Every structure is written in C-alpha cells, then in structure tokens.
Amino acid sequence: MLVTGATGRIGRAVIDLLTDQGVPVRALVRRPESAAATLPATVEIVTGDLTVPESLDSALDAIGTVFLVWTALPQTAAAVVDRLAARTQRVVHLSAPHRTPHPFFQQPNPMAALHAEIERLIAASGLDSTIVRPGMFASNALLWWATTIRAEGVVRWPYGAVETAPVDDRDLAAVVARTLREDGHLGGDYVLTGPESLSQAEQVRIIGDVLGRPIRFEELSPDEFRRAAPPASRPAVDMLLAAWDAAKGQPAYVTGTVSDLLGTPARTFRQWAADHATAFTGSRTGVG
Ligand SMILES: NC(=O)c1ccc[n+]([C@@H]2O[C@H](COP(=O)([O-])OP(=O)(O)OC[C@H]3O[C@@H](n4cnc5c(N)ncnc54)[C@H](OP(=O)(O)O)[C@@H]3O)[C@@H](O)[C@H]2O)c1
C-alpha cells in the first residue's frame, strides 16, 4: 500500500503501525533524504508531489490501496484521483466531518470544500473507498498551546467555554491502519471523535493537572485572537473562529466509532496529555 502525508502527523503514525504489523509499505514523500532519516528502514520511499500528478506514476506501480492525505491546494485533485483510479483499486481518504449535522462542523470553509470535492471525485472515479472523518486532533494542543505553556504557564485563547471532543492521533491512525489492512471497510464512512466533550479551558486545565502545575487560561476576544495570528494562518484562524462561535453553548459531537472499530475504548484527552507531558515542559521552542 502507498501512504501519502507520510511525514505528517497521521501518515507517520499509520506507517509506524503498519510496519510494526509487518505490512509492506511505500511512502510518498517530497523530500526523500530527510524522510529516509526519520521513517522506519523497512519503508520503501518514493518521491512524488500531489501538485504534480505525473510524479505519482512510479509511486503507484503495483499498489492496491492508497491512504490519501491532502493538505495541498485543490487544483490537481481531479488529475490525482484519475491516476489513482487508473492504477489502484482502493483509497482510504483522511477527510473531515463536514457532513455531520453539528454546528461545529457545518461552517463553510475552504478545507471542508476541498474534502467534499475530493470525496465527489473519488465517488465518481469508481474506486473502492473508505472515508475517515476525524474531529479535532488532540495533538492540536501541541501546535496551539505548548509554546506558551512551556514559556509562561499560560494559554491565551478565545472561546474557552466551547466544547470539543479531541480524538487521539494514535486512535485515528489505528483506525486508518485497520481500514487499510482489513477487508470489510469498502464504502465505510467513519466519523471519529474522542470519548468526551470537554471545553477548551478544561482541556488546558487537564494539561496542567498532568504537569502538576496550574496553567492560566486567559480568554481572548475573537478580534484579539485574529490580530495575534500570523497573516499566513488567517484562513485557518477564521475557519476555527467560525466553528467555535457556532458551537457555543452545546456539547461537542461524540461518536463511539473508535471503540466500535478497534474494540478498545477511545483514549481520553487526559491520557493523551499524560503521554505527551514532556512536550509541555522544559525550554524547547517550535513544537510541530
Ligand atoms: N488538525 C485537525 O484537527 C484535523 C481534523 C480533521 C481533519 N484534518 C485533516 O487532516 C489532514 C492533515 O493531516 P496531518 O495533520 O497528518 O497533516 P500534516 O501533519 O500537516 O502533514 C501533511 C503531510 O502532507 C504532505 N504534503 C503536503 N503537501 C504535499 C504535496 N503537495 N504532495 C505530497 N505530500 C504533501 C506533507 O509532506 P512534507 O513533509 O513534504 O511537507 C506531510 O507529510 C488535512 O487534510 C486536514 O483537513 C485535520
């Protein structure tokens, strides 16, 4: 099977699980030298770029199933899906819960539009498919909060009372690995969340609990948050602000899909935080 997004959060975790299980894996990467230094030695590394569809041809040689992670611009999605349909049988697509009737997931945004378009292309292509739709990744807490927690013991953030149900990246990767390996997931459409609805302020409090020291939560207004964001991240910031605003005053959407598919309970946010506590301590900068 071919794993795209192999150097990213989920693709990398999927590769580790598959190689641990002895499954032969090929990884599509843009920078083979740096990827080779970090991916398991048994992984076959091929160079390719989703924005250059013809670069996928050799990567797809003799591949039956593809894990598709798309963070690139949408322009080449149709040509890439055409190539997948011509050369492989199955695709597992890492999408988002944009069809779920909860206001958090119903705000129009470019990422939801991109995933909807890729799903439409896959459905029209005749490929066998499984769509995996995670809610908020628990690991967003590293990207969002670790730097100021380490430096100042504080999180400055909007919508502290808004609830989400962060899904542990390891559970998400385990579901993906299972759908890649096992028969029986054709046509599967899985919305994955963590097991509990927690406000953002509670999530920060839980991180403080596992670190054994309180973390101050300083509520920002949406405008303060927007002004503090680097210009390049404004689209993502606007997408998040719209989702949080829409979800005010109600619990997060929670599914039991992780435990249904894996046969073990979904990991809690507390468990995730405990297992990543060192990332929130010390003087490191630039967690990513
Ligand atoms: N974060 C969330 O809470 C959340 C929730 C629901 C869904 N999602 C979805 O999850 C996906 C992101 O997954 P992730 O967090 O694992 O990604 P990630 O950590 O940001 O990694 C992105 C991966 O895609 C690769 N990539 C980027 N552009 C590429 C291109 N043009 N050609 C080939 N590979 C390319 C990157 O490779 P390089 O090393 O070469 O850059 C990297 O391996 C997105 O589609 C997002 O919508 C995220």
Ligand as a Chemical Component Dictionary entry (heavy atoms), coordinates in Angstrom:
data_LIG
# 
_chem_comp.id                   LIG 
_chem_comp.type                 NON-POLYMER 
_chem_comp.pdbx_formal_charge   0 
_chem_comp.three_letter_code    LIG 
# 
loop_
_chem_comp_atom.comp_id 
_chem_comp_atom.atom_id 
_chem_comp_atom.alt_atom_id 
_chem_comp_atom.type_symbol 
_chem_comp_atom.charge 
_chem_comp_atom.model_Cartn_x 
_chem_comp_atom.model_Cartn_y 
_chem_comp_atom.model_Cartn_z 
_chem_comp_atom.pdbx_ordinal 
LIG N1  N1  N 0  -5.936 19.008 12.608 1  
LIG C1  C1  C 0  -7.176 18.604 12.774 2  
LIG O1  O1  O 0  -7.755 18.787 13.868 3  
LIG C2  C2  C 0  -7.898 17.923 11.644 4  
LIG C3  C3  C 0  -9.215 17.491 11.846 5  
LIG C4  C4  C 0  -9.890 16.836 10.799 6  
LIG C5  C5  C 0  -9.237 16.607 9.585  7  
LIG N2  N2  N 1  -7.966 17.040 9.414  8  
LIG C6  C6  C 0  -7.321 16.797 8.105  9  
LIG O2  O2  O 0  -6.116 16.091 8.305  10 
LIG C7  C7  C 0  -5.234 16.410 7.216  11 
LIG C8  C8  C 0  -3.872 16.764 7.781  12 
LIG O3  O3  O 0  -3.295 15.603 8.342  13 
LIG P1  P1  P 0  -1.938 15.715 9.185  14 
LIG O4  O4  O 0  -2.179 16.616 10.369 15 
LIG O5  O5  O -1 -1.415 14.361 9.404  16 
LIG O6  O6  O 0  -1.019 16.503 8.152  17 
LIG P2  P2  P 0  0.330  17.258 8.467  18 
LIG O7  O7  O 0  0.952  16.778 9.740  19 
LIG O8  O8  O 0  0.106  18.716 8.250  20 
LIG O9  O9  O 0  1.253  16.722 7.271  21 
LIG C9  C9  C 0  0.931  16.980 5.942  22 
LIG C10 C10 C 0  1.587  15.910 5.109  23 
LIG O10 O10 O 0  1.230  16.104 3.738  24 
LIG C11 C11 C 0  2.426  16.185 2.981  25 
LIG N3  N3  N 0  2.234  17.070 1.852  26 
LIG C12 C12 C 0  1.920  18.388 1.896  27 
LIG N4  N4  N 0  1.822  18.872 0.642  28 
LIG C13 C13 C 0  2.085  17.823 -0.191 29 
LIG C14 C14 C 0  2.158  17.692 -1.600 30 
LIG N5  N5  N 0  1.951  18.742 -2.419 31 
LIG N6  N6  N 0  2.458  16.484 -2.133 32 
LIG C15 C15 C 0  2.680  15.412 -1.318 33 
LIG N7  N7  N 0  2.630  15.475 0.027  34 
LIG C16 C16 C 0  2.348  16.680 0.571  35 
LIG C17 C17 C 0  3.475  16.705 3.935  36 
LIG O11 O11 O 0  4.741  16.374 3.436  37 
LIG P3  P3  P 0  6.043  17.307 3.574  38 
LIG O12 O12 O 0  6.851  16.702 4.701  39 
LIG O13 O13 O 0  6.706  17.188 2.262  40 
LIG O14 O14 O 0  5.573  18.709 3.862  41 
LIG C18 C18 C 0  3.102  15.945 5.188  42 
LIG O15 O15 O 0  3.593  14.628 5.145  43 
LIG C19 C19 C 0  -5.859 17.566 6.450  44 
LIG O16 O16 O 0  -6.447 17.104 5.265  45 
LIG C20 C20 C 0  -6.913 18.086 7.410  46 
LIG O17 O17 O 0  -8.013 18.689 6.752  47 
LIG C21 C21 C 0  -7.277 17.686 10.395 48 
# 
loop_
_chem_comp_bond.comp_id 
_chem_comp_bond.atom_id_1 
_chem_comp_bond.atom_id_2 
_chem_comp_bond.value_order 
_chem_comp_bond.pdbx_ordinal 
LIG N1  C1  SING 1  
LIG C1  O1  DOUB 2  
LIG C1  C2  SING 3  
LIG C2  C3  SING 4  
LIG C2  C21 DOUB 5  
LIG C3  C4  DOUB 6  
LIG C4  C5  SING 7  
LIG C5  N2  DOUB 8  
LIG N2  C6  SING 9  
LIG N2  C21 SING 10 
LIG C6  O2  SING 11 
LIG C6  C20 SING 12 
LIG O2  C7  SING 13 
LIG C7  C8  SING 14 
LIG C7  C19 SING 15 
LIG C8  O3  SING 16 
LIG O3  P1  SING 17 
LIG P1  O4  DOUB 18 
LIG P1  O5  SING 19 
LIG P1  O6  SING 20 
LIG O6  P2  SING 21 
LIG P2  O7  DOUB 22 
LIG P2  O8  SING 23 
LIG P2  O9  SING 24 
LIG O9  C9  SING 25 
LIG C9  C10 SING 26 
LIG C10 O10 SING 27 
LIG C10 C18 SING 28 
LIG O10 C11 SING 29 
LIG C11 N3  SING 30 
LIG C11 C17 SING 31 
LIG N3  C12 SING 32 
LIG N3  C16 SING 33 
LIG C12 N4  DOUB 34 
LIG N4  C13 SING 35 
LIG C13 C14 SING 36 
LIG C13 C16 DOUB 37 
LIG C14 N5  SING 38 
LIG C14 N6  DOUB 39 
LIG N6  C15 SING 40 
LIG C15 N7  DOUB 41 
LIG N7  C16 SING 42 
LIG C17 O11 SING 43 
LIG C17 C18 SING 44 
LIG O11 P3  SING 45 
LIG P3  O12 DOUB 46 
LIG P3  O13 SING 47 
LIG P3  O14 SING 48 
LIG C18 O15 SING 49 
LIG C19 O16 SING 50 
LIG C19 C20 SING 51 
LIG C20 O17 SING 52 
# 
